[in-house]
């Protein structure tokens, strides 16, 4: 009984970790996209 409860709790933690990592990946991609667009704008504005 006890080990079954621990196993289900562990699976829940793993699911939360996967969810957190996917959110982290999305925000990382968004930050990279923003940084890249800012660099591109600086290059365009600086090229004038």
Buried (B, 14 or more C-beta within 10 A) or exposed (E): EEEEEEEEEEEEEEEEEEEEEEEEEEEEEEEEEEEEEEEEEEEEEEEE
